[in-house]
Amino acid sequence: GNSVTQMEGPVTLSEEAFLTINCTYTATGYPSLFWYVQYPGEGLQLLLKATKADDKGSNKGFEATYRKETTSFHLEKGSVQVSDSAVYFCALTPSNDYKLSFGAGTTVTVRA
Amino acid sequence: DAGITQSPRHKVTETGTPVTLRCHQTENHRYMYWYRQDPGHGLRLIHYSYGVKDTDKGEVSDGYSVSRSKTEDFLLTLESATSSQTSVYFCAISDRAGTSTDTQYFGPGTRLTVL
């Protein structure tokens, strides 16, 4: 079946540090890959996505590259801010479907 | 922000009572989804709808039913609530013809506690 595995948290960083959250997936064919972010007390919102191999999604200083050869979609940001404190979810939709499968989520806390 | 509201936002209920959660959208999107969020599990799909009166089960549908009589409303019912259904429930919508590249837009969530 389809599944997403992301690094366990929580992750605690200082402001301006580099952030990486690892995400790997299992799926047949060419799924679409997503990162969603959930700020405290809110619903999820799309952060970025990539729909084919070698695509790079980017938004708000975050980037992730769709790596078919390693079945990965790692999230990175070069210099985090306190406002980046949130829960980050990696997710996929299979190529023949539209229903999302989510990873467990990674809680990130950025300290001033 | 996509126009999605959920009601109630918080609810505490007793085991064995029926509970209905409402999701309302103003985007006229065709697809609607109900998820539950639990620690260590991310979000798991309960039920979804691909049109008025067209619904199907997700991966954790036992104990839940849904109805969609209008495009804008998607109701989730717990016929007889159990403590294992204590969770945060999210509604989502999407529009792009049910393709794998769809972006789903999420509501603010309902926190349900079953005592």
gemmi code that builds the backbone of each chain (N, CA, C; Angstrom):
import gemmi

chains = {
    "A": [
        ("GLY", (0.823, -1.197, 0.000), (0.000, 0.000, 0.000), (0.854, 1.242, 0.000)),
        ("ASN", (0.179, 2.368, 0.044), (0.866, 3.654, 0.060), (1.142, 4.104, 1.488)),
        ("SER", (2.313, 4.622, 1.720), (2.629, 5.099, 3.057), (3.688, 6.189, 3.006)),
        ("VAL", (3.724, 6.964, 4.073), (4.687, 8.058, 4.212), (5.347, 7.932, 5.578)),
        ("THR", (6.657, 8.034, 5.595), (7.410, 7.989, 6.842), (8.205, 9.279, 6.978)),
        ("GLN", (8.009, 9.981, 8.063), (8.776, 11.198, 8.279), (9.463, 11.129, 9.633)),
        ("MET", (10.532, 11.918, 9.753), (11.341, 11.842, 10.952), (10.530, 12.214, 12.172)),
        ("GLU", (10.844, 11.531, 13.253), (10.111, 11.803, 14.484), (10.606, 13.105, 15.094)),
        ("GLY", (9.714, 13.769, 15.743), (10.109, 14.959, 16.483), (10.096, 14.657, 17.963)),
        ("PRO", (9.984, 15.671, 18.762), (9.994, 17.055, 18.312), (11.397, 17.533, 17.963)),
        ("VAL", (11.430, 18.550, 17.128), (12.670, 19.187, 16.744), (12.686, 20.586, 17.343)),
        ("THR", (13.764, 20.923, 18.022), (13.912, 22.246, 18.620), (15.156, 22.900, 18.042)),
        ("LEU", (14.980, 24.117, 17.549), (16.070, 24.832, 16.885), (16.153, 26.248, 17.413)),
        ("SER", (17.291, 26.864, 17.206), (17.422, 28.296, 17.465), (17.123, 29.063, 16.183)),
        ("GLU", (16.696, 30.292, 16.337), (16.434, 31.146, 15.174), (17.662, 31.199, 14.277)),
        ("GLU", (17.438, 31.233, 12.993), (18.434, 31.298, 11.929), (19.153, 29.966, 11.702)),
        ("ALA", (18.766, 28.931, 12.413), (19.354, 27.612, 12.168), (18.781, 27.012, 10.887)),
        ("PHE", (19.467, 25.964, 10.396), (19.023, 25.234, 9.208), (18.097, 24.100, 9.644)),
        ("LEU", (16.992, 23.971, 8.920), (16.008, 22.936, 9.241), (15.931, 21.919, 8.116)),
        ("THR", (15.982, 20.652, 8.482), (15.692, 19.561, 7.555), (14.726, 18.611, 8.227)),
        ("ILE", (13.662, 18.251, 7.525), (12.744, 17.211, 7.991), (12.709, 16.140, 6.902)),
        ("ASN", (13.129, 14.950, 7.276), (13.184, 13.871, 6.292), (11.815, 13.254, 6.061)),
        ("CYS", (11.543, 12.907, 4.812), (10.302, 12.244, 4.430), (10.614, 11.233, 3.346)),
        ("THR", (10.221, 9.994, 3.540), (10.307, 8.981, 2.504), (8.934, 8.367, 2.299)),
        ("TYR", (8.738, 7.800, 1.138), (7.406, 7.282, 0.827), (7.487, 5.915, 0.161)),
        ("THR", (6.366, 5.224, 0.206), (6.168, 3.976, -0.522), (4.907, 4.126, -1.345)),
        ("ALA", (5.038, 3.957, -2.635), (3.879, 4.061, -3.526), (4.272, 3.493, -4.874)),
        ("THR", (3.297, 2.996, -5.594), (3.570, 2.547, -6.960), (3.445, 3.730, -7.906)),
        ("GLY", (4.139, 3.634, -9.010), (4.037, 4.686, -10.011), (4.651, 5.996, -9.549)),
        ("TYR", (4.009, 7.088, -9.948), (4.525, 8.419, -9.670), (3.499, 9.216, -8.869)),
        ("PRO", (3.582, 9.112, -7.552), (2.626, 9.872, -6.738), (2.927, 11.362, -6.796)),
        ("SER", (1.976, 12.163, -6.373), (2.213, 13.569, -6.083), (2.575, 13.687, -4.611)),
        ("LEU", (3.490, 14.609, -4.296), (4.002, 14.743, -2.931), (3.733, 16.138, -2.395)),
        ("PHE", (3.421, 16.206, -1.127), (2.999, 17.456, -0.511), (3.675, 17.626, 0.852)),
        ("TRP", (3.885, 18.882, 1.228), (4.148, 19.244, 2.612), (3.038, 20.198, 3.050)),
        ("TYR", (2.386, 19.815, 4.154), (1.391, 20.668, 4.784), (1.953, 21.144, 6.127)),
        ("VAL", (1.504, 22.331, 6.560), (1.942, 22.887, 7.836), (0.715, 23.214, 8.676)),
        ("GLN", (0.836, 22.941, 9.964), (-0.256, 23.245, 10.899), (0.290, 24.136, 12.007)),
        ("TYR", (-0.110, 25.397, 11.995), (0.295, 26.320, 13.050), (-0.594, 26.086, 14.276)),
        ("PRO", (-0.120, 26.430, 15.442), (-0.865, 26.150, 16.682), (-2.313, 26.614, 16.614)),
        ("GLY", (-3.224, 25.690, 16.907), (-4.639, 26.024, 16.963), (-5.322, 26.179, 15.625)),
        ("GLU", (-4.649, 25.837, 14.548), (-5.227, 26.028, 13.214), (-5.340, 24.715, 12.456)),
        ("GLY", (-6.006, 24.784, 11.316), (-6.053, 23.649, 10.421), (-4.788, 23.572, 9.584)),
        ("LEU", (-4.727, 22.555, 8.733), (-3.554, 22.388, 7.882), (-3.647, 23.315, 6.678)),
        ("GLN", (-2.502, 23.759, 6.209), (-2.452, 24.513, 4.969), (-1.288, 24.004, 4.132)),
        ("LEU", (-1.493, 24.038, 2.834), (-0.461, 23.547, 1.932), (0.757, 24.451, 2.009)),
        ("LEU", (1.933, 23.854, 2.181), (3.177, 24.602, 2.170), (3.813, 24.553, 0.778)),
        ("LEU", (3.923, 23.355, 0.230), (4.455, 23.199, -1.119), (4.118, 21.811, -1.636)),
        ("LYS", (4.280, 21.639, -2.942), (4.027, 20.330, -3.516), (4.879, 20.123, -4.753)),
        ("ALA", (5.007, 18.853, -5.158), (5.703, 18.486, -6.387), (4.956, 17.312, -7.000)),
        ("THR", (4.752, 17.362, -8.283), (3.901, 16.362, -8.915), (4.643, 15.423, -9.860)),
        ("LYS", (5.936, 15.643, -10.080), (6.693, 14.684, -10.885), (8.143, 14.676, -10.431)),
        ("ALA", (8.826, 13.604, -10.799), (10.207, 13.393, -10.367), (11.094, 14.577, -10.749)),
        ("ASP", (11.987, 14.948, -9.806), (12.954, 16.045, -9.934), (12.332, 17.426, -9.819)),
        ("ASP", (11.018, 17.503, -9.672), (10.381, 18.799, -9.408), (10.816, 19.299, -8.038)),
        ("LYS", (10.971, 20.617, -7.937), (11.243, 21.232, -6.646), (10.066, 22.120, -6.284)),
        ("GLY", (9.472, 21.876, -5.118), (8.455, 22.774, -4.607), (9.106, 23.765, -3.671)),
        ("SER", (8.596, 24.996, -3.661), (9.164, 25.999, -2.768), (8.094, 27.005, -2.369)),
        ("ASN", (8.237, 27.513, -1.143), (7.291, 28.491, -0.626), (7.803, 28.987, 0.713)),
        ("LYS", (7.721, 30.263, 0.961), (8.086, 30.876, 2.247), (9.495, 30.505, 2.692)),
        ("GLY", (10.399, 30.293, 1.762), (11.770, 29.936, 2.108), (11.996, 28.447, 2.284)),
        ("PHE", (10.930, 27.663, 2.256), (11.031, 26.214, 2.335), (11.179, 25.625, 0.933)),
        ("GLU", (11.920, 24.502, 0.864), (12.081, 23.795, -0.398), (12.036, 22.292, -0.157)),
        ("ALA", (11.586, 21.571, -1.178), (11.645, 20.113, -1.146), (11.729, 19.627, -2.583)),
        ("THR", (12.572, 18.628, -2.828), (12.762, 18.089, -4.167), (12.277, 16.656, -4.222)),
        ("TYR", (11.504, 16.347, -5.234), (10.934, 15.015, -5.460), (12.041, 14.120, -6.008)),
        ("ARG", (12.516, 13.187, -5.186), (13.593, 12.289, -5.590), (13.023, 10.883, -5.773)),
        ("LYS", (12.807, 10.511, -7.016), (12.241, 9.191, -7.308), (13.219, 8.077, -6.948)),
        ("GLU", (14.514, 8.302, -7.174), (15.497, 7.234, -6.973), (15.653, 6.865, -5.499)),
        ("THR", (15.400, 7.833, -4.611), (15.486, 7.546, -3.175), (14.116, 7.580, -2.508)),
        ("THR", (13.072, 7.715, -3.297), (11.682, 7.837, -2.811), (11.611, 8.786, -1.618)),
        ("SER", (12.119, 9.997, -1.833), (12.194, 10.957, -0.738), (11.672, 12.323, -1.167)),
        ("PHE", (11.305, 13.114, -0.158), (10.801, 14.473, -0.385), (11.125, 15.268, 0.872)),
        ("HIS", (12.400, 15.462, 1.142), (12.851, 16.112, 2.370), (12.581, 17.615, 2.332)),
        ("LEU", (12.122, 18.138, 3.456), (11.820, 19.572, 3.567), (13.023, 20.292, 4.167)),
        ("GLU", (13.385, 21.449, 3.591), (14.523, 22.215, 4.091), (14.192, 23.695, 4.130)),
        ("LYS", (14.809, 24.363, 5.113), (14.773, 25.819, 5.147), (16.093, 26.281, 5.710)),
        ("GLY", (16.668, 27.276, 5.054), (18.023, 27.699, 5.400), (18.144, 28.478, 6.694)),
        ("SER", (17.119, 29.234, 7.066), (17.214, 30.101, 8.239), (15.819, 30.235, 8.839)),
        ("VAL", (15.571, 29.478, 9.897), (14.212, 29.449, 10.446), (13.962, 30.634, 11.369)),
        ("GLN", (12.694, 30.949, 11.513), (12.237, 32.011, 12.404), (11.299, 31.427, 13.448)),
        ("VAL", (11.082, 32.192, 14.499), (10.160, 31.731, 15.542), (8.788, 31.421, 14.960)),
        ("SER", (8.395, 32.190, 13.964), (7.085, 32.007, 13.336), (6.979, 30.713, 12.539)),
        ("ASP", (8.072, 29.996, 12.345), (8.040, 28.692, 11.666), (7.696, 27.557, 12.619)),
        ("SER", (7.539, 27.852, 13.883), (7.148, 26.831, 14.857), (5.770, 26.293, 14.487)),
        ("ALA", (5.698, 24.988, 14.253), (4.466, 24.381, 13.744), (4.660, 22.874, 13.675)),
        ("VAL", (3.597, 22.184, 13.253), (3.696, 20.761, 12.938), (3.710, 20.632, 11.419)),
        ("TYR", (4.642, 19.868, 10.900), (4.819, 19.705, 9.464), (4.468, 18.266, 9.074)),
        ("PHE", (3.619, 18.151, 8.053), (3.163, 16.843, 7.586), (3.592, 16.628, 6.142)),
        ("CYS", (4.208, 15.493, 5.899), (4.478, 15.043, 4.536), (3.300, 14.173, 4.101)),
        ("ALA", (2.916, 14.261, 2.837), (1.757, 13.500, 2.370), (1.913, 13.166, 0.893)),
        ("LEU", (1.153, 12.176, 0.446), (1.167, 11.810, -0.979), (-0.224, 11.456, -1.464)),
        ("THR", (-0.440, 11.611, -2.757), (-1.573, 11.010, -3.427), (-1.015, 10.107, -4.522)),
        ("PRO", (-1.516, 8.883, -4.612), (-1.029, 7.973, -5.663), (-1.379, 8.513, -7.041)),
        ("SER", (-0.681, 8.027, -8.050), (-0.895, 8.537, -9.398), (-2.284, 8.234, -9.927)),
        ("ASN", (-2.942, 7.202, -9.395), (-4.269, 6.815, -9.883), (-5.373, 7.154, -8.896)),
        ("ASP", (-5.113, 8.085, -8.005), (-6.081, 8.384, -6.959), (-5.936, 9.843, -6.540)),
        ("TYR", (-6.833, 10.318, -5.689), (-6.769, 11.700, -5.235), (-6.856, 11.806, -3.725)),
        ("LYS", (-6.829, 10.664, -3.040), (-6.928, 10.699, -1.583), (-5.534, 10.769, -0.974)),
        ("LEU", (-5.384, 11.665, 0.005), (-4.091, 11.884, 0.640), (-3.765, 10.826, 1.688)),
        ("SER", (-2.496, 10.421, 1.723), (-1.966, 9.628, 2.830), (-0.919, 10.483, 3.525)),
        ("PHE", (-1.044, 10.616, 4.843), (-0.176, 11.501, 5.603), (0.865, 10.744, 6.408)),
        ("GLY", (2.009, 11.396, 6.618), (2.936, 10.952, 7.630), (2.437, 11.370, 9.000)),
        ("ALA", (3.165, 10.963, 10.032), (2.712, 11.189, 11.412), (2.860, 12.638, 11.863)),
        ("GLY", (3.631, 13.419, 11.139), (3.843, 14.811, 11.528), (5.101, 14.996, 12.353)),
        ("THR", (5.744, 16.136, 12.169), (6.943, 16.488, 12.929), (6.726, 17.853, 13.560)),
        ("THR", (6.828, 17.908, 14.876), (6.657, 19.175, 15.588), (7.986, 19.912, 15.622)),
        ("VAL", (7.969, 21.140, 15.161), (9.172, 21.978, 15.137), (8.951, 23.183, 16.036)),
        ("THR", (9.885, 23.410, 16.920), (9.858, 24.587, 17.788), (11.132, 25.382, 17.553)),
        ("VAL", (10.953, 26.668, 17.242), (12.092, 27.548, 17.015), (12.170, 28.539, 18.164)),
        ("ARG", (13.310, 28.589, 18.817), (13.500, 29.487, 19.969), (14.267, 30.725, 19.553)),
        ("ALA", (13.854, 31.838, 20.122), (14.518, 33.120, 19.817), (15.918, 33.158, 20.410)),
    ],
    "B": [
        ("ASP", (-7.752, 32.560, 2.002), (-8.123, 31.304, 2.644), (-9.414, 30.757, 2.043)),
        ("ALA", (-9.430, 29.438, 1.840), (-10.643, 28.798, 1.353), (-11.737, 28.968, 2.385)),
        ("GLY", (-12.984, 29.166, 1.899), (-14.106, 29.380, 2.804), (-14.634, 28.080, 3.354)),
        ("ILE", (-14.040, 27.607, 4.416), (-14.475, 26.368, 5.056), (-14.696, 26.647, 6.529)),
        ("THR", (-15.864, 26.310, 7.019), (-16.135, 26.422, 8.448), (-16.564, 25.069, 8.984)),
        ("GLN", (-16.262, 24.855, 10.232), (-16.664, 23.626, 10.905), (-17.401, 23.992, 12.180)),
        ("SER", (-18.443, 23.213, 12.481), (-19.175, 23.459, 13.718), (-19.637, 22.142, 14.331)),
        ("PRO", (-19.613, 22.064, 15.659), (-19.024, 23.044, 16.564), (-17.498, 22.999, 16.497)),
        ("ARG", (-16.824, 23.932, 17.124), (-15.367, 23.904, 17.165), (-14.865, 23.044, 18.319)),
        ("HIS", (-15.663, 22.972, 19.358), (-15.323, 22.127, 20.505), (-16.601, 21.447, 20.980)),
        ("LYS", (-16.457, 20.169, 21.379), (-17.622, 19.476, 21.925), (-17.160, 18.418, 22.906)),
        ("VAL", (-17.859, 18.354, 24.020), (-17.659, 17.296, 25.004), (-18.967, 16.533, 25.103)),
        ("THR", (-18.894, 15.221, 25.002), (-20.106, 14.417, 25.022), (-19.871, 13.148, 25.832)),
        ("GLU", (-20.955, 12.436, 26.071), (-20.879, 11.206, 26.857), (-20.835, 9.990, 25.924)),
        ("THR", (-20.206, 8.933, 26.384), (-20.202, 7.671, 25.643), (-21.629, 7.231, 25.361)),
        ("GLY", (-21.850, 6.790, 24.121), (-23.155, 6.270, 23.730), (-24.095, 7.295, 23.123)),
        ("THR", (-23.736, 8.556, 23.157), (-24.616, 9.579, 22.584), (-24.277, 9.797, 21.116)),
        ("PRO", (-25.260, 10.194, 20.320), (-24.971, 10.519, 18.919), (-24.385, 11.925, 18.808)),
        ("VAL", (-23.493, 12.105, 17.844), (-22.845, 13.401, 17.634), (-22.785, 13.659, 16.134)),
        ("THR", (-23.117, 14.881, 15.743), (-22.987, 15.270, 14.333), (-22.107, 16.494, 14.224)),
        ("LEU", (-21.102, 16.390, 13.370), (-20.216, 17.504, 13.059), (-20.542, 18.004, 11.661)),
        ("ARG", (-20.462, 19.319, 11.511), (-20.835, 19.912, 10.231), (-19.632, 20.597, 9.594)),
        ("CYS", (-19.510, 20.412, 8.294), (-18.532, 21.134, 7.488), (-19.288, 21.905, 6.423)),
        ("HIS", (-19.018, 23.189, 6.333), (-19.696, 24.049, 5.377), (-18.656, 24.768, 4.531)),
        ("GLN", (-18.839, 24.762, 3.210), (-17.893, 25.444, 2.309), (-18.635, 26.425, 1.421)),
        ("THR", (-17.934, 27.482, 1.076), (-18.512, 28.499, 0.176), (-17.777, 28.537, -1.157)),
        ("GLU", (-16.967, 27.527, -1.444), (-16.131, 27.503, -2.654), (-16.760, 26.733, -3.804)),
        ("ASN", (-17.877, 26.062, -3.545), (-18.530, 25.242, -4.576), (-17.624, 24.115, -5.083)),
        ("HIS", (-16.747, 23.613, -4.199), (-15.865, 22.516, -4.593), (-16.611, 21.197, -4.549)),
        ("ARG", (-16.244, 20.328, -5.471), (-16.961, 19.065, -5.627), (-16.600, 18.050, -4.543)),
        ("TYR", (-15.298, 17.983, -4.179), (-14.835, 16.933, -3.285), (-14.732, 17.443, -1.847)),
        ("MET", (-15.200, 16.621, -0.920), (-15.093, 16.958, 0.496), (-14.651, 15.729, 1.264)),
        ("TYR", (-13.932, 15.963, 2.354), (-13.291, 14.880, 3.094), (-13.440, 15.120, 4.594)),
        ("TRP", (-13.501, 14.042, 5.341), (-13.399, 14.098, 6.796), (-12.193, 13.276, 7.242)),
        ("TYR", (-11.349, 13.917, 8.081), (-10.182, 13.264, 8.653), (-10.263, 13.344, 10.173)),
        ("ARG", (-9.550, 12.447, 10.818), (-9.293, 12.601, 12.234), (-7.782, 12.676, 12.444)),
        ("GLN", (-7.385, 13.491, 13.434), (-5.978, 13.679, 13.735), (-5.695, 13.180, 15.139)),
        ("ASP", (-4.772, 12.241, 15.231), (-4.395, 11.663, 16.513), (-2.873, 11.626, 16.608)),
        ("PRO", (-2.333, 11.833, 17.787), (-0.868, 11.828, 17.951), (-0.247, 10.544, 17.418)),
        ("GLY", (0.821, 10.696, 16.662), (1.526, 9.546, 16.117), (0.928, 8.955, 14.862)),
        ("HIS", (-0.228, 9.470, 14.445), (-0.903, 8.912, 13.257), (-1.073, 9.921, 12.136)),
        ("GLY", (-0.716, 11.144, 12.337), (-0.985, 12.138, 11.316), (-2.488, 12.300, 11.153)),
        ("LEU", (-2.937, 12.480, 9.926), (-4.364, 12.551, 9.640), (-4.769, 11.286, 8.900)),
        ("ARG", (-5.897, 10.756, 9.288), (-6.420, 9.551, 8.639), (-7.811, 9.838, 8.090)),
        ("LEU", (-8.049, 9.359, 6.879), (-9.293, 9.640, 6.175), (-10.427, 8.767, 6.716)),
        ("ILE", (-11.535, 9.413, 7.059), (-12.695, 8.694, 7.597), (-13.672, 8.369, 6.464)),
        ("HIS", (-14.158, 9.425, 5.810), (-15.076, 9.302, 4.668), (-14.792, 10.455, 3.722)),
        ("TYR", (-15.238, 10.295, 2.507), (-15.123, 11.381, 1.561), (-16.330, 11.408, 0.636)),
        ("SER", (-16.474, 12.520, -0.053), (-17.606, 12.693, -0.972), (-17.091, 13.254, -2.285)),
        ("TYR", (-17.593, 12.706, -3.386), (-17.199, 13.188, -4.701), (-18.372, 13.839, -5.430)),
        ("GLY", (-19.405, 14.173, -4.692), (-20.533, 14.891, -5.222), (-21.720, 14.761, -4.291)),
        ("VAL", (-22.786, 15.522, -4.590), (-23.991, 15.439, -3.772), (-24.517, 14.004, -3.776)),
        ("LYS", (-24.736, 13.501, -2.583), (-25.228, 12.139, -2.345), (-24.234, 11.039, -2.735)),
        ("ASP", (-23.025, 11.405, -3.129), (-21.997, 10.422, -3.494), (-20.911, 10.427, -2.432)),
        ("THR", (-20.854, 9.337, -1.663), (-19.862, 9.256, -0.597), (-19.217, 7.879, -0.602)),
        ("ASP", (-18.063, 7.782, 0.064), (-17.389, 6.491, 0.152), (-16.546, 6.459, 1.422)),
        ("LYS", (-16.130, 5.249, 1.792), (-15.395, 5.073, 3.034), (-13.910, 5.325, 2.853)),
        ("GLY", (-13.283, 5.837, 3.914), (-11.845, 5.954, 3.976), (-11.264, 4.820, 4.797)),
        ("GLU", (-10.067, 5.029, 5.318), (-9.366, 3.942, 6.012), (-9.854, 3.686, 7.429)),
        ("VAL", (-10.541, 4.649, 8.064), (-10.983, 4.469, 9.450), (-12.461, 4.821, 9.577)),
        ("SER", (-13.310, 4.176, 8.798), (-14.717, 4.561, 8.712), (-15.618, 3.876, 9.746)),
        ("ASP", (-15.144, 2.854, 10.416), (-16.010, 2.136, 11.366), (-16.497, 3.071, 12.469)),
        ("GLY", (-17.804, 3.057, 12.709), (-18.389, 3.890, 13.755), (-18.800, 5.272, 13.290)),
        ("TYR", (-18.570, 5.566, 12.005), (-18.899, 6.880, 11.441), (-19.808, 6.725, 10.218)),
        ("SER", (-20.684, 7.701, 10.024), (-21.449, 7.801, 8.789), (-21.429, 9.252, 8.334)),
        ("VAL", (-21.723, 9.461, 7.049), (-21.700, 10.812, 6.497), (-22.922, 11.014, 5.615)),
        ("SER", (-23.206, 12.277, 5.375), (-24.250, 12.613, 4.415), (-23.898, 13.921, 3.729)),
        ("ARG", (-24.303, 14.005, 2.484), (-24.094, 15.236, 1.719), (-25.313, 15.455, 0.830)),
        ("SER", (-26.208, 16.301, 1.299), (-27.432, 16.584, 0.565), (-27.315, 17.862, -0.262)),
        ("LYS", (-26.296, 18.676, 0.016), (-26.042, 19.897, -0.738), (-24.542, 19.990, -0.997)),
        ("THR", (-24.172, 20.679, -2.053), (-22.753, 20.825, -2.382), (-21.972, 21.399, -1.214)),
        ("GLU", (-22.561, 22.357, -0.512), (-21.800, 23.106, 0.476), (-21.691, 22.440, 1.845)),
        ("ASP", (-22.471, 21.411, 2.127), (-22.470, 20.824, 3.472), (-22.120, 19.342, 3.450)),
        ("PHE", (-21.256, 18.957, 4.391), (-20.848, 17.556, 4.526), (-20.899, 17.252, 6.022)),
        ("LEU", (-21.771, 16.339, 6.404), (-21.998, 16.038, 7.808), (-21.341, 14.716, 8.183)),
        ("LEU", (-20.717, 14.715, 9.337), (-20.116, 13.497, 9.893), (-20.879, 13.144, 11.169)),
        ("THR", (-21.378, 11.912, 11.234), (-22.156, 11.477, 12.394), (-21.491, 10.307, 13.076)),
        ("LEU", (-21.369, 10.430, 14.387), (-20.973, 9.316, 15.234), (-22.273, 8.799, 15.843)),
        ("GLU", (-22.719, 7.638, 15.429), (-24.038, 7.149, 15.843), (-24.111, 6.916, 17.345)),
        ("SER", (-23.024, 6.406, 17.908), (-22.947, 6.122, 19.348), (-21.486, 6.324, 19.757)),
        ("ALA", (-21.198, 7.512, 20.244), (-19.803, 7.894, 20.465), (-19.114, 6.986, 21.490)),
        ("THR", (-17.830, 6.715, 21.221), (-16.995, 5.953, 22.141), (-15.756, 6.764, 22.485)),
        ("SER", (-15.087, 6.413, 23.556), (-13.908, 7.172, 23.982), (-12.803, 7.131, 22.938)),
        ("SER", (-12.748, 6.062, 22.145), (-11.729, 5.953, 21.103), (-11.957, 6.954, 19.970)),
        ("GLN", (-13.114, 7.603, 19.957), (-13.400, 8.616, 18.949), (-13.054, 10.026, 19.429)),
        ("THR", (-12.498, 10.133, 20.621), (-11.940, 11.407, 21.059), (-10.790, 11.769, 20.131)),
        ("SER", (-10.887, 12.929, 19.508), (-9.921, 13.276, 18.481), (-10.183, 14.709, 18.029)),
        ("VAL", (-9.327, 15.165, 17.120), (-9.586, 16.414, 16.414), (-9.993, 16.040, 14.992)),
        ("TYR", (-11.120, 16.578, 14.559), (-11.682, 16.234, 13.259), (-11.527, 17.411, 12.300)),
        ("PHE", (-10.988, 17.107, 11.128), (-10.796, 18.130, 10.102), (-11.599, 17.785, 8.859)),
        ("CYS", (-12.193, 18.810, 8.312), (-12.845, 18.722, 7.015), (-11.892, 19.325, 5.987)),
        ("ALA", (-11.928, 18.795, 4.773), (-11.134, 19.353, 3.685), (-11.958, 19.353, 2.409)),
        ("ILE", (-11.572, 20.222, 1.474), (-12.250, 20.294, 0.185), (-11.213, 20.342, -0.928)),
        ("SER", (-11.604, 19.911, -2.117), (-10.752, 20.064, -3.288), (-11.637, 20.108, -4.518)),
        ("ASP", (-11.065, 20.569, -5.631), (-11.916, 20.852, -6.773), (-11.441, 20.269, -8.091)),
        ("ARG", (-10.153, 19.953, -8.169), (-9.605, 19.697, -9.500), (-9.904, 18.304, -10.005)),
        ("ALA", (-11.144, 18.027, -10.229), (-11.562, 16.816, -10.952), (-10.992, 15.543, -10.376)),
        ("GLY", (-10.675, 15.544, -9.094), (-10.230, 14.315, -8.462), (-8.945, 13.757, -9.037)),
        ("THR", (-7.990, 14.594, -9.317), (-6.713, 14.113, -9.839), (-5.688, 13.996, -8.721)),
        ("SER", (-4.601, 13.293, -9.003), (-3.580, 13.078, -7.973), (-2.847, 14.369, -7.625)),
        ("THR", (-2.960, 15.397, -8.441), (-2.267, 16.656, -8.157), (-3.134, 17.640, -7.387)),
        ("ASP", (-4.330, 17.216, -7.017), (-5.233, 18.072, -6.248), (-4.578, 18.643, -5.010)),
        ("THR", (-4.898, 19.888, -4.702), (-4.573, 20.452, -3.399), (-5.833, 20.418, -2.555)),
        ("GLN", (-5.720, 19.924, -1.355), (-6.854, 19.952, -0.437), (-6.713, 21.144, 0.514)),
        ("TYR", (-7.837, 21.766, 0.800), (-7.886, 22.914, 1.693), (-8.653, 22.502, 2.937)),
        ("PHE", (-8.071, 22.836, 4.089), (-8.595, 22.314, 5.343), (-9.341, 23.356, 6.152)),
        ("GLY", (-10.354, 22.877, 6.872), (-11.054, 23.706, 7.822), (-10.275, 23.833, 9.123)),
        ("PRO", (-10.815, 24.590, 10.085), (-10.091, 24.872, 11.327), (-10.108, 23.729, 12.337)),
        ("GLY", (-10.964, 22.729, 12.124), (-10.986, 21.579, 13.019), (-12.044, 21.666, 14.094)),
        ("THR", (-12.466, 20.480, 14.562), (-13.382, 20.342, 15.704), (-12.733, 19.410, 16.707)),
        ("ARG", (-12.594, 19.892, 17.928), (-12.023, 19.044, 18.986), (-13.169, 18.365, 19.716)),
        ("LEU", (-13.214, 17.031, 19.610), (-14.285, 16.248, 20.237), (-13.709, 15.405, 21.365)),
        ("THR", (-14.333, 15.518, 22.517), (-13.969, 14.698, 23.674), (-15.158, 13.846, 24.065)),
        ("VAL", (-14.934, 12.532, 24.136), (-15.991, 11.605, 24.535), (-15.630, 11.037, 25.906)),
        ("LEU", (-16.460, 11.343, 26.875), (-16.173, 10.927, 28.255), (-16.771, 9.568, 28.582)),
    ],
}
model = gemmi.Model(1)
for chain_id, residues in chains.items():
    chain = gemmi.Chain(chain_id)
    for i, (resn, *xyz) in enumerate(residues, 1):
        res = gemmi.Residue()
        res.name, res.seqid = resn, gemmi.SeqId(i, " ")
        for name, pos in zip(("N", "CA", "C"), xyz):
            atom = gemmi.Atom()
            atom.name, atom.element = name, gemmi.Element(name[0])
            atom.pos, atom.b_iso = gemmi.Position(*pos), 0.0
            res.add_atom(atom)
        chain.add_residue(res)
    model.add_chain(chain)
structure = gemmi.Structure()
structure.add_model(model)
structure.setup_entities()
